[in-house]
Amino acid sequence: MKAFKVFCFGLVLLTPLWASAGWFLQSSGTTYRIYSICFPVNATTGYVVGDGGVIRKTTNGGANWDTLNAGIYNQFLSVNFPVDASTGYVSGNAGKILKTTDGGAAWDSLISGTTQTLSGVDFPGGVTTGYVVGGSGTIRKTTNGGASWVAQTSNTTNYLYGVYFPVNASTGYVVGDGGVIRKTTNGGTNWATQTPGINNNMRSVYFPVDATTGYIVGSTGAVIKTTNGGANWTQQYPSTNAELESVYFPGNATTGYIVGSRGTILRTTNGGTGWVYEYTDTTYYLLDVQFPVDAQTGYATGMNGIILKTLNGGGVEENPGQVGPSGQTGQALRVTPNPFVSYAALPGHEAEHFNLYDISGRKVGAYRGDRIGDKLVPGVYFLRPENGSARPIRIVKVR
């Protein structure tokens, strides 16, 4: 997909029809990998950062991603705007930390006091006190908005990937390689070791509501959960061996999302008792996920400049229910076979007409119900009755 298109005719906005069907692509304007995403206040204004000095900003929910120029081309690994869309921080390789106070129009380079790669940055609840973590067990803290950074003792030399302070600047967690989990309750003066019971590389930590119930994800499908502030960690089993890179629970400890390698997006609606796969139409490695306001509108980023967005929690209705002729209530549509090689059919609707759209929302043809997708190239498409308003049905043509 070249761009997220919104066509304007008079005062009417025609949104891509596939938007309601799950995750769809946005155009980031780069093929560099995008490591981190942050929508500070709402689902409209957000930032992404990545390789090659990439910093992008949207003010329209990702319809456009504008280039921000920091003047350097480091690998940027984490972005955090703690309060609003004006003041934010970016961390990256070679000890680099950037700060903006004007929504990214200008960036100041801060002196971190280290040359270690800094993979995570978190300013809990304000723009003054913050933490960065990274290579060789590095933890550094500022209490003056980044003017100076003080080293803290993590008691590990393992690489640290993630840092998160759920409620305030006192109680927080860091995670890293080899099953490393550290917790502080005094602003980092001391970091206590926690034992997860597994030694997977831990990549991301998130506590949705308070410092009690939290989740950590990592290598080869690792997912662990605590309900007592990390005193105990329980392993969950999402039935995947993908590398899991980021976990996010929007608003509560029940509904959450995980992203990782091979285009993996997992969702739970019961606090991790069960995890289900969400369809993304990509095999690119996904590195970060965020749902800024609720469990409906979310974004995921990753390799090759990919940015995905959902407007309905990522849900795809393969067979959306009681939709009959011309989209009216009646007999449910059923596409068979699906996936298909040459063409598919809709039993009971062979003489009716249907429109087919590709993943970008572009109409690719109109078909009778007895030869859906005939002569199309392999790919993912969305089917809708020609004269109806039913939600699209996803169909897949394979070689």
N, C-alpha and C positions, 0 to 999 in steps of 0.2 A: 504494500500500500504506500502511495506517495504522500498522502496527506489525509488528515481527518477533515472531510468536506462538509460544509454547511452551505446549502444553496439558498439564496434569497430571491424571492419573487414577491415584490411589494413588501407586505409585512408578514409573509408566511415563511417560516423556517422549516425546511425539510431535512430532518436528521436521518442518517443512514439507517435503513430498516433493520440491519443486523445488530444495532446498538442494544436492543433489548434481549439479544440472544446469548450473551455471555461476555467474554473478554474480546476486545477488539484493539487493533493496532492504531497507534498514533505516530506521527512523523516527528522524530526528535531533531532531524537535520544533521545527524552525525552517525557514523558507523563505529565510533569508539564505544567500548563497553561503558555502561552507566551503572555505577555502584550503589548510589544512594539517592533517595527521594525524600522531599519534605514539603508538605502542605501545612503551613503553620496554623491557619485559622479556619479555613473552609476548603471546599473542593475545587475552588476556582483559581486561586493564586498559589503556585508552587514552584519548587526548584529541583533540579537534578544535577548531579556532578559525576565526572568520570575520568577516563584516561585522556591524556593529551591536553590537560588544562580545561576540559569541557565543563562549562557551567551554563545551564539553560534555565529559562524562566518562562512560565505561562501565567497569563492573567485571565484566561478564558477557558479554564478546565482542560487544557491540553490541545485545543483546536490549533493553536500555534505555540511553538516553543522557540523563544527568542534567545540569541546568543548573548551571553554576558562575558565581557573581557576583563580578566584579572591581570593580564600582562605577563603571566607565566604559564608554563605548560607542564606542570607537575601532574602526577597521577593523583586525582582527588577521590578520596574513598568514603567520605562521610560529610553530610550537611545537616545543620541543625539551626532552625529559626525558633527560638524558645518561646517568644511571646506574640510576635506579630510578623508581618511580611517585610519589615524594614530592617531589623537588626538580626544578623545571622553569622554563622561560623562554618568554615569548611576545613577539614583536615586531610592530609595526604602524605605522600612519601617524602623522604628527606627531612622529616620534622616540620613540614610546612603546615601552618595554620593561617587562614585568611579570615578577615572580618569585614562586614559591610554594615553601614548604618542607614543606608538610603535605598534599600531594596535591590542591591546588586549593581547600581549604577557605578559605584566605585568600591574597590577592595583594598584594604590595608593588609600588608604582610606582618604577622606577629612573630616575635622571637620566642620560640617554644623552649629553647634550651636543650634540644636533643636533635640528633640526626636520624633517629629511628623512624620508620614508617608509622604513621598514626592512622589507625583504621577506624576508630570510633570517636565521636565527640558528642557530649551531652551537657546542656545547660539546663538544670532542673528548675523550672519555674521562674527564671529571670535571666537577664542578659549579663549579670555580673559574675556569678559563681558557676564554674564549669569544669569539666574533666575531659581529658583525651587519653586514649589507650592505644597500644601498638606493639611493635617488635620488642623482643627480649624482656617481656614483662613490664613494659613502660606504662606508668600511670603518672600523669601530671595534672595539676590543679591550678586554677586561677580564681582569685576572689576580687579582681578589679577589671573585669571585662576583657581579659587577655593581655593587659599591659605587661604582666609578668606571670610566669608559670613555675610552680614548685614541684619537684619530684616527690613521689610517694613510693613507699615500699610495698610491692605486691607479693614478695616472697616466692616469686617464680621467675624463670627466664624464658618460659614458654611465650609464644606469640599470643597477644590478646586481641581479639577481634571486636568484641562488643562491650558497651558500657551503658547502664541504665539506672537512673535514680527515679523511682516511681512517683514520689510525693514531694520530697524536699531535697535539699543538698546534703543531708546527713546520712540517710540510709540508701545504699546503692549496691549494685552488683556489676562485676566484670566477668567475662568468660573468654576462654582461649583454648589453644591446642592441648591435647592429652587429657581432656576432661577437666580442665582447670575452671573452677568457680571460686570467686572471692566475693566476700560481703563486708561492707563497712556500715557501722551505725553511728560513726562520729566524724563523718565528712572526710574519710580517708586517712585519718591519723593511724588507724589500724585496719588492716584487711585480713579477715579471718578466712581460713580454708573451709570450703564445703565439699562434701563427698557425694558425687552423683551416682556412684556405683558402676559407671561405665567410663571408658577412657577415650571416647570419640572426641574429635576436634569440635569444640563448641563455638558456633559462629554468631549466634544472636540470642539476646535475652530480652524478655518483655514481661512486665507486671502491669496488667491492664487497669487496675483500680487502686490498689494499695501495695504495701511492701510484703504482703502475706502470700497471695496466690500469683504464681508466675510460671512462665514457660521458657525453656531453652531448646534450641534446635542445633543440629550439627551434621557431621559427616555420616555417610552410609545410613541415612534415614533416622538418625537419632532425634527423639523427642522426649523430653522429660518435663515433669510438672511438680511443683510444690504447692502445698496449701498452708504451710507453717513457716514461711519466710526462709526456706532453704534448709531447715533442720533435717528434713527428709525430702528426697527427690524420688519420684515414681516414674518408671519408664512407660511410655506409651508406644503403641505399635501401629503406625499408619500404613503398613504393608508396602513399603517402598525402600529401596536402597539408594535412592537419589541423594546427592549432596544437598543438604538443606541449609539455606543461607540466611533466611530472615523470617521472623515470626511477628505477627501483629494481631491484637485483639481490639477491635474498635468499640470502646465504651463499657465493656463488661468482660467477665472471665469465661463466658460461655461460647460466644461465636468468634472464631478466629481463623487466620489464614497463615499458610506457610508457603514459601517459594523456594525453588532450587534448580538443580541441573535438569536437563532434558525437557525444559519448559514446564516443570512440575509446579502446579498450584494445588494445595490441599486446603480443605475447609472443614471445620468442625462447628457444630451447633449445640454440642453437649459437653463443652469443657474438655474436649480431647478424648472422650470415651471412644468415639469413632471419628475417623478422618476420611473424607471422600475426595476423589480427584475432580478437578474442574477442567473443562476443555479449553485449550488456549490456541490451537492451531499453530503452535511453534515448538521447536525443539531447542531453541536457544536457551542457554543457561540464564536463569533469572536470579537476581542478586538482592533485590529489595522489594518490599511491599508496604503499602500504607493505605488505610481507609480513613480519610481525614475527619469525617463527621459521624458517619454511621456505618452499618454493615452493608450498605447498598453501593455507594460510589467509592471505587478504589482504583489504585494504580500499582503496577509492577514494572520493574526495570531490569535490564540485564545486558547480555552480550550484544554486539553489533548494533548498539544504539537503540535497542528495542525499548519501547514504552507501550504497555498494555493498559487499557482502562475498562472498567465495568460500571454499568449503571444499575445492575440488579443483583449485586452480590456474587457475580460470576456464574449465576445459574443458567444453564442451557436446557431448554425443553426440547428433547429429541422428538417427542410426540406430544404436542401441547394440549391435547384433550379434545373436548367436544367441539370440533370445528367441521361443519359440513359444507355442502355446496356453496360456492361464492362466499365462504367465510361465515356463513350463518350457523347458528347452533344446530347440532344434529349429530350425524354419525362421525366418529373420530377419524381423522385422516391417518393413514398408515402407509408409509413409503417402504416398498420392498423391491429388491433387496436393498439394504443400506448398512454398510457401504456397497457400491455396485461397480461393475467394470465397464459395461457398455451403456446401459440406460436402466432406469428404475420405473416403477409404476405405482399408481395409487388405486388399489382395488376398490371398485364401486364408484370411481370418479374418472374413469378412463377418457370420457368425452369432454371433460371440463378443461379449462385453461388455467395455467399457473405461471407466475413470473418467478424467475430465478435470479439471485443476486450473488456476487462474489463477496469475499471477506471485506472488501473496501466499501461495500454498499452500492457498487455499480451494477446496474441491470445487465445481465448477460444473455437474456433471451426469454421467450415465452414458449411454453410447451403444453401439449396435451398431456392428460394424466396417464396415458399409456406409454409415453416415451420421454420421461423426464431425464434431462441431461444428455440426450443423444448428441454425439459428436463434440461434446465438451472436453477440454483438457482435464486431466486429473486435478483434483483440488477439493476444497471445502466450499460449499454453497448453502444458500438459505432460500427456502421455497415458501411462497405465499400465494394464496388464491388470487387470481387476476382482479376480481372485483370485490375482494374482501379486505377486512382490517385485522385478520387473525395474526397472531404472533408468528414469526418465521419458524419453519422446521429446518433443522440442520441436516444436510445430506452430504455424503462424502463419495467422490468418484476416485477410484484407484486404478492403477495401471493393470 
